[in-house]
Amino acid sequence: MKVVFVTEARFIKDINGNIYGDTSFNKDLWNRYLTFFSHVYIMARVEKNEKFIGKESNLSSTEKVTFIELPYFIGPIQYLKVKKKLISVIRENIETLEAKYLCRIPGNISNLVIKNLIHKNIPYGVEVVGDPWDVFAPGTIKHPLRSYFRWKGFFDLKYNVKNAATVLFVTKETLQKRYPINKNAFQINSSDVRIKDNLIVEKSKEHSIKEEYKLISIGSLEQMYKAPDIVLKSIKKLNENNINCKLIWLGDGVFRKQMESLCKELNISHKVEFKGNVSAEDVRKYLDESDIFVLASRTEGLPRAIIEAMSLGLPCVGTSVGGIPELLDKEALVPKNNEIALFDKIKKLINDPTFYNEQAKINLTNAHLYKESVLIEKRNQFYSFLSKLEK
């Protein structure tokens, strides 16, 4: 049995025909599905770049993983230009390819695929990994059509989940409440993030007095979803209050230069390092060398970065959005877009050893819920149900 995996992720094809994704979309991910399916077809945007040299660790295409290459686009304007071609490729494959369909939602590509599957009366499964209601909430992005995207995304996701035969949510209850399944569907929750059992440390971090405390935050700077501006303002306030802190930011994007300029305006350039995109190994190294993990997201699913920090027994501060409250103790949460609350919480962790040690222990305990052996069993139930779907 074959499966078509539909995703909004973008891929690059080199001169030799090899296709690469980012660190989240490589052979390790596809091996999950190959446990139940003989072949995986990835339906996604693929950009051809003859000069591109990919890393072996990011290779996606293999003997058992084939790409259904969709026209490449970025943003709504380019999407509208290629929409007719997208529909043509999607319809052709649905009509000719005998396979099960699994859509990672939300996303415009999945919307088109699901619309055609429903028209053909073909049952499908979905992995719900985000929430457009939060992604396009006021203050998250600046766009004249933000409100339209929010409502359209909300109704599209609600419709796609309601009509799915099997649904996997990455949250325990947050997404489930807003996007309920139909009464005959199979439902399970399992984080898309899983930590290898042997990578979860045995002992959590312990508070110690230091001349300088290392804070770390991780997230793409392609959008302002991770609120780097809020984090930088809290760093300024910490240092103004004689709490000597340095921030490491992992992740890159178009807003990096703007955030570097903000550092200069706040006079904290010497207190912030933007490291750009780094390997998974380096992410773990930077986390292990840090004292506190900070995620001030304006919108979120179930963030991988927090779970990785938890697995190292690191105390964390996060906003009360998306799935973050499912991960962190309520005492470690702050409102979004509030640098004062973020400053106060970080200050408490640094000045209160008991609070620091308690949060570190709680996080390490909760990290075991996301270890590989636990999540594999859950996902296998989902794949098994998907593989048995019939018209």
C-alpha positions in Angstrom: 0.0 0.0 0.0 1.2 3.5 -1.0 0.6 6.8 0.7 0.5 10.4 -0.7 1.8 12.9 1.9 0.6 16.4 1.2 2.5 19.3 2.7 3.1 23.0 2.5 6.8 22.5 3.0 9.1 23.7 0.2 11.9 21.6 -1.2 14.9 22.1 -3.5 16.0 19.8 -6.4 19.7 19.7 -7.4 21.2 19.2 -10.8 21.3 15.4 -10.2 17.6 15.2 -9.4 18.0 14.8 -5.7 15.5 16.6 -3.6 16.2 18.2 -0.2 14.1 19.6 2.6 15.0 21.2 5.9 16.0 19.3 9.0 12.3 18.5 9.7 11.7 16.9 6.3 14.3 14.3 5.7 14.6 10.5 5.5 14.0 10.2 9.2 10.5 11.6 8.8 9.6 9.4 5.9 10.8 6.3 7.6 7.9 6.7 10.0 5.4 6.2 7.2 7.4 3.4 5.5 6.7 1.3 8.6 3.1 0.9 7.3 3.4 1.9 3.6 5.5 0.4 0.8 6.1 3.8 -0.8 5.7 7.4 0.1 4.8 10.1 -2.5 5.4 13.6 -1.3 3.1 16.1 -2.9 4.8 19.5 -2.4 6.4 22.5 -4.0 9.8 21.8 -5.5 12.2 24.4 -6.8 14.9 23.4 -9.3 18.3 24.9 -8.5 21.3 23.5 -10.4 23.8 25.3 -8.2 22.3 24.0 -5.0 24.5 21.6 -2.9 22.5 19.9 -0.3 23.5 18.2 2.9 23.1 14.4 3.1 21.2 14.8 6.4 18.6 16.9 4.6 18.1 14.5 1.7 14.4 13.7 1.2 14.1 11.7 -2.0 15.1 8.0 -1.8 14.2 4.8 -3.6 11.0 4.5 -1.7 10.2 8.2 -1.4 9.1 9.9 -4.7 8.0 13.5 -5.2 4.9 14.7 -7.0 6.4 18.1 -7.9 4.0 21.0 -7.6 4.7 24.5 -9.2 6.9 26.5 -6.9 5.4 29.6 -5.3 5.8 31.8 -2.2 3.0 33.9 -0.9 -0.6 34.5 -2.0 0.1 36.4 -5.2 2.3 33.7 -6.6 -0.2 31.1 -5.4 -3.0 32.7 -7.4 -0.7 32.7 -10.5 0.0 29.0 -10.3 -3.3 27.8 -8.8 -4.7 26.5 -12.1 -1.6 24.4 -12.7 -1.7 23.2 -9.1 -5.3 22.0 -9.5 -4.3 20.2 -12.8 -1.4 18.3 -11.2 -3.5 17.4 -8.1 -6.4 16.1 -10.2 -4.2 14.1 -12.5 -2.6 12.3 -9.6 -5.8 11.6 -7.7 -7.3 10.1 -10.8 -4.3 7.9 -11.7 -2.5 7.1 -8.5 -3.8 4.2 -6.3 -2.8 5.3 -2.8 -4.0 6.5 0.6 -4.0 10.3 1.2 -2.6 12.0 4.2 -2.6 15.9 4.4 -0.6 17.9 6.9 -2.8 20.9 7.6 -3.5 23.8 7.6 -2.4 24.9 4.1 -3.6 26.0 0.7 -2.2 22.9 -1.1 -4.0 20.6 1.3 -7.2 22.6 0.8 -7.1 21.9 -2.9 -6.3 18.2 -2.5 -9.0 17.7 0.1 -11.6 19.4 -2.1 -10.8 17.0 -4.9 -10.7 14.0 -2.6 -14.2 14.8 -1.2 -15.5 15.3 -4.8 -14.2 11.8 -5.7 -15.5 10.3 -2.4 -12.0 9.3 -1.4 -11.5 9.1 2.4 -8.4 10.8 3.8 -6.4 11.4 6.9 -5.0 14.7 8.3 -2.2 15.7 10.7 -3.3 19.0 12.3 -0.1 20.9 13.2 -1.1 24.5 13.4 -4.0 27.0 13.9 -4.6 29.8 11.4 -6.8 31.5 14.0 -3.7 32.1 16.1 -1.3 32.6 13.2 -3.3 35.5 11.8 -4.4 36.9 15.1 -4.1 40.7 15.6 -0.5 41.7 16.2 1.1 38.6 14.6 1.6 39.9 11.1 1.1 43.1 9.2 -1.0 42.5 6.1 -4.1 44.2 4.7 -5.8 40.8 4.3 -4.8 39.4 7.7 -8.4 39.3 9.0 -9.6 37.6 5.8 -6.8 35.0 6.0 -7.7 34.3 9.6 -11.3 33.6 9.0 -10.8 31.7 5.8 -8.1 29.6 7.4 -10.3 28.9 10.4 -13.2 27.7 8.3 -11.1 25.7 5.9 -9.4 23.9 8.7 -12.7 23.3 10.5 -14.1 21.8 7.2 -11.1 19.7 6.5 -11.0 18.1 9.9 -14.7 17.6 10.1 -14.6 15.6 6.8 -11.5 13.6 7.6 -11.7 9.8 8.2 -8.8 9.9 10.7 -7.2 12.8 12.5 -3.9 13.2 14.3 -3.6 16.3 16.5 -0.2 17.5 17.7 -1.8 18.9 20.9 -3.5 17.1 23.7 -6.7 19.3 23.7 -6.0 22.8 22.3 -6.6 22.1 18.6 -9.2 19.5 19.3 -11.5 22.0 21.0 -11.5 24.4 18.1 -11.6 21.9 15.3 -13.7 18.9 16.3 -13.8 15.7 14.3 -16.9 14.0 13.0 -18.4 11.2 15.2 -17.3 8.4 12.9 -13.6 9.5 12.6 -10.6 8.0 14.4 -8.7 10.5 16.5 -5.4 10.4 18.3 -3.0 13.0 19.6 0.8 12.7 19.2 3.4 15.4 19.0 5.2 15.7 15.7 8.3 16.2 17.9 9.8 13.1 19.4 13.0 12.9 21.5 15.1 9.8 21.3 14.9 8.0 24.6 18.6 8.1 25.2 18.8 11.9 24.6 16.7 12.8 27.7 19.1 13.6 30.5 18.9 12.0 33.9 19.2 15.1 35.9 17.7 18.6 35.5 19.6 21.8 35.6 20.3 23.3 39.0 20.5 27.0 39.8 23.9 28.6 40.4 25.1 32.1 40.9 26.8 33.4 37.8 28.4 36.6 36.6 26.4 36.3 33.4 23.3 34.2 32.6 22.9 32.6 29.2 19.4 32.8 27.7 18.4 31.1 24.5 15.5 31.4 22.1 14.9 29.5 18.9 12.8 30.3 15.9 12.6 31.4 12.3 13.0 35.1 11.6 11.0 34.9 8.3 8.0 36.2 10.2 7.7 37.8 13.6 5.7 34.9 15.1 8.4 34.2 17.7 8.3 37.8 18.9 12.1 38.5 18.9 11.3 42.2 19.5 9.7 41.3 22.8 12.6 39.1 23.8 15.1 41.9 23.0 13.2 44.5 25.0 13.1 42.1 28.0 16.9 41.6 27.7 17.4 45.3 27.8 15.3 45.6 30.9 17.1 42.7 32.6 20.5 44.3 32.1 19.1 47.7 33.1 18.1 46.1 36.4 21.6 44.7 37.0 20.7 41.2 36.0 23.6 40.4 33.6 22.1 38.3 30.8 23.2 37.4 27.3 20.8 36.0 24.6 21.6 33.5 21.9 19.1 33.4 19.0 19.0 30.4 16.7 17.2 30.8 13.4 17.4 33.1 10.4 15.2 35.1 8.1 14.3 38.4 6.5 13.7 40.1 9.9 17.2 39.3 11.2 18.6 42.6 10.0 15.7 44.5 11.5 16.3 42.8 14.8 20.0 43.5 14.7 19.1 47.2 14.2 16.7 47.0 17.1 19.6 45.7 19.3 21.6 48.8 18.3 18.7 51.1 19.2 18.3 49.4 22.6 22.1 49.4 23.1 22.3 45.7 23.7 24.2 44.5 20.6 26.9 43.2 22.9 24.3 41.2 24.8 22.8 39.4 21.8 24.2 36.9 19.3 22.2 35.8 16.2 23.7 32.5 15.2 21.4 31.9 12.2 20.4 28.4 11.2 22.4 25.6 12.8 22.5 21.8 12.8 20.4 19.7 15.1 23.5 18.8 17.0 24.4 22.5 17.5 20.9 23.3 18.7 21.3 20.7 21.4 24.8 22.0 22.3 23.6 25.6 22.6 20.6 24.5 24.7 22.9 22.5 27.0 25.2 25.5 27.5 22.2 27.8 28.4 20.6 28.6 31.7 17.0 29.5 30.6 15.0 28.9 27.4 12.7 31.6 26.3 9.9 31.4 23.7 7.7 34.5 23.5 5.6 33.3 20.5 2.6 35.2 19.3 1.3 32.1 17.7 2.3 28.4 18.1 1.4 24.8 17.5 3.4 22.5 19.8 6.9 23.9 19.6 9.8 21.5 19.1 12.3 23.9 20.6 10.6 23.8 24.0 10.4 20.0 24.1 14.1 19.8 23.2 14.9 22.3 26.0 12.7 20.2 28.4 14.6 17.0 27.5 17.8 18.7 28.8 16.1 19.6 32.1 16.2 23.4 31.2 13.8 25.8 32.9 11.6 27.6 30.3 9.5 30.7 29.9 6.8 30.7 27.3 3.7 32.6 26.3 0.1 31.3 26.8 -0.6 30.6 23.2 -1.2 27.4 21.1 0.1 24.2 22.7 2.7 25.9 25.0 0.4 25.7 28.1 0.3 21.9 27.5 4.0 21.8 27.9 5.0 24.2 30.6 3.8 24.7 34.2 1.3 27.6 34.5 3.8 29.4 36.7 6.2 29.6 33.7 3.7 31.2 31.3 3.4 34.9 30.4 1.0 36.8 28.1 2.1 37.4 24.5 3.4 40.8 23.5 4.3 41.7 27.1 8.0 42.3 27.6 7.4 43.4 31.2 5.8 40.1 32.1 8.6 38.3 30.3 11.2 40.3 32.2 9.5 39.6 35.5 9.4 35.8 34.9 13.0 35.6 33.8 14.1 37.7 36.7 12.2 35.3 39.1 14.0 32.3 37.6 17.4 34.0 38.1 16.7 35.4 41.6 14.8 32.4 43.0 16.8 29.2 43.1 13.9 27.2 44.4 11.6 28.3 41.5 14.4 27.7 39.0 15.0 24.1 40.2 11.3 23.3 40.5 10.7 24.4 36.9 13.7 22.5 35.6 12.5 19.3 37.3 8.9 19.7 36.0 10.2 20.1 32.5 12.4 17.1 32.6 9.6 14.9 33.9 7.2 16.2 31.2 9.8 15.5 28.5 9.3 11.8 29.0 5.8 12.1 27.5 7.5 13.0 24.2 10.1 10.4 24.0 10.3 8.3 20.9 9.1 5.0 22.3 5.9 6.5 23.6 5.0 8.5 20.5 5.8 5.7 18.0 3.1 3.6 19.5 0.5 6.3 19.2 1.5 7.2 15.6 1.4 3.6 14.6 -2.2 3.3 15.6 -2.9 6.3 13.3 -1.0 4.9 10.4 -2.7 1.5 10.8 -6.1 3.1 10.6 -5.1 5.2 7.6 -3.8 2.2 5.8 -7.2 0.4 6.1 -9.3 3.2 4.8 -11.7 2.1 2.0 -14.0 4.1 -0.3 
